[in-house]
């Protein structure tokens, strides 16, 4: 009954006003992301994330025009990033090295490899432990630490080791070391049982399991390969409507599409309609009053991903 009520709420929100076309909404969102990425302050703080955003949209979109535009934007930004990070900063810490791995891998995929920088990063990375990078050692223990939600720890560890493995630099552990703990994270609790904070941590851990398993929207996944994760996503996606959270809705849709849900599925159709109804006049999604640019570009990124179509390999 609750799921039906939330679906009805989504439809009601959509009915309140006219909806722009999906393609137009995607293009406006992409332009907003790029414009904010060209701000020097924003790019200095979040350049790595911007590069991966533009690369992933460009390399996996089924729409050739969207793909071309995003890759052109990404390459322009990657050239700037490589000029700023042509060498490893002295005394770089574990967090800085992990961010450089993320950015250098994205830049490499966009056509800007730098073997010299990679070797510098590889040598520096070896001086730090899994505890330094991940907050726990997945070769010996699960993400169930004392200081944060285990789901937050899992999400961070999945992404760090995924990009480390793909770039060729070990960040304290391998992705295989981390993903083997997935059964220990089950069963999952919904918002009613775990509260909002734990619900968000659980959602983002599960969506990042999907992203790192499907190579960020390159390959479809079988629901049978991750049955509990698939069930959680289906059962809870409309909670994003109740929470008035387009950012989380984008991640739900992105992940559900990876499991093969089609445009005509009510969860996909109503989720997309909700995103279309919540786009801001400037093309973004998220809180327009926020002073943190992450709260502006990242919800826009996830909403674009929720709306666009993929060229699954």
C-alpha positions, -999 to 999 in steps of 0.1 A, spaced: 0 0 0 28 24 9 45 19 -25 12 27 -43 8 58 -23 42 71 -32 37 63 -69 5 83 -67 24 112 -51 49 111 -79 22 113 -105 4 141 -86 36 162 -85 41 158 -122 5 168 -129 11 202 -111 28 217 -141 38 212 -177 69 191 -183 97 199 -207 109 172 -230 134 147 -216 161 154 -242 159 192 -235 161 186 -198 192 165 -202 209 191 -224 201 219 -200 215 198 -171 247 191 -190 252 227 -199 248 236 -162 274 211 -152 299 223 -177 294 260 -169 300 253 -132 331 232 -141 346 261 -159 347 282 -127 383 280 -115 373 277 -78 348 249 -85 372 230 -107 401 233 -82 379 217 -56 360 191 -77 379 188 -109 383 150 -107 346 145 -102 337 168 -131 361 149 -154 345 115 -145 310 130 -149 316 143 -184 335 112 -194 309 88 -182 280 107 -198 300 109 -231 311 73 -232 279 55 -223 251 77 -237 230 62 -266 223 96 -280 253 104 -303 248 142 -300 248 140 -262 278 117 -263 298 140 -286 290 171 -266 299 156 -232 332 142 -245 342 176 -260 334 192 -227 354 166 -209 384 168 -231 386 206 -227 384 203 -189 409 173 -189 435 195 -207 432 221 -180 433 194 -152 465 179 -167 482 214 -168 474 218 -131 485 183 -121 515 175 -143 535 164 -113 527 149 -79 526 176 -52 553 172 -25 542 154 7 509 144 -8 488 125 17 466 95 12 434 114 4 452 136 -21 468 106 -38 433 89 -40 419 121 -56 448 122 -81 442 86 -90 405 94 -97 413 125 -118 443 110 -137 423 79 -146 394 101 -159 418 123 -178 435 92 -193 401 79 -205 395 113 -221 427 111 -241 453 126 -217 475 98 -204 506 108 -184 529 78 -177 553 100 -157 526 112 -133 513 77 -130 547 64 -119 550 92 -93 516 84 -79 523 46 -79 555 51 -59 539 75 -34 508 54 -30 529 25 -17 538 44 15 502 44 28 481 15 41 446 4 35 437 20 69 450 53 55 430 51 23 398 33 34 396 36 72 397 -2 75 417 -31 60 394 -52 39 420 -80 37 414 -86 74 381 -70 84 346 -59 72 336 -22 69 318 -24 102 339 3 119 331 23 150 332 59 137 309 58 107 281 38 91 295 6 76 276 15 44 295 48 41 327 30 46 317 4 20 308 31 -6 341 49 -2 361 17 -3 343 4 -34 350 36 -54 386 41 -42 397 5 -50 377 4 -83 395 35 -96 428 24 -82 426 -10 -98 416 4 -132 443 31 -131 469 6 -121 477 20 -86 469 0 -55 452 22 -28 459 -1 1 437 -30 -11 420 -43 -43 384 -41 -53 381 -78 -48 392 -74 -12 363 -50 -6 334 -66 -26 338 -99 -8 323 -83 23 290 -75 5 272 -105 21 281 -91 55 262 -59 47 229 -78 43 200 -77 50 192 -41 42 168 -19 62 144 6 46 138 42 59 111 31 83 134 8 102 167 26 99 159 63 98 169 88 71 206 89 78 211 51 76 187 49 47 208 73 26 240 55 36 224 22 25 211 35 -8 244 50 -18 264 19 -8 240 -2 -30 241 22 -60 279 22 -59 279 -16 -58 259 -14 -90 282 12 -106 314 -6 -98 298 -39 -110 285 -26 -143 316 -4 -150 296 27 -145 267 19 -169 286 0 -195 272 -35 -189 237 -47 -178 235 -67 -147 212 -97 -140 189 -92 -111 199 -128 -101 235 -116 -96 225 -92 -68 190 -102 -58 189 -84 -24 203 -52 -38 178 -53 -67 149 -59 -44 159 -30 -21 162 -6 -51 127 -16 -64 111 -15 -30 125 19 -20 130 40 -51 98 61 -46 111 71 -11 131 97 -30 98 114 -39 86 114 -3 120 129 7 118 155 -22 152 143 -33 159 143 -71 196 135 -65 188 102 -49 160 95 -74 186 98 -102 208 72 -86 178 48 -81 169 51 -117 204 47 -130 208 15 -110 174 1 -118 181 6 -155 213 -14 -151 192 -43 -140 171 -41 -172 141 -21 -162 127 -4 -193 111 30 -200 76 16 -197 82 2 -162 62 23 -137 92 29 -115 113 43 -144 84 62 -159 73 79 -127 108 85 -115 117 103 -147 85 123 -145 94 134 -110 129 145 -122 114 165 -150 90 182 -126 118 192 -102 144 207 -126 154 243 -117 150 272 -141 188 273 -146 188 237 -158 201 222 -125 186 200 -99 191 204 -61 191 232 -36 196 266 -54 202 283 -21 232 261 -13 266 278 -13 284 244 -18 287 238 -56 287 200 -49 250 204 -39 243 219 -73 263 199 -99 261 165 -83 223 163 -81 223 176 -117 247 148 -127 226 120 -111 193 135 -126 209 135 -161 219 99 -156 184 90 -144 169 106 -175 193 95 -203 195 63 -223 225 41 -223 243 22 -251 248 -10 -230 277 -31 -242 
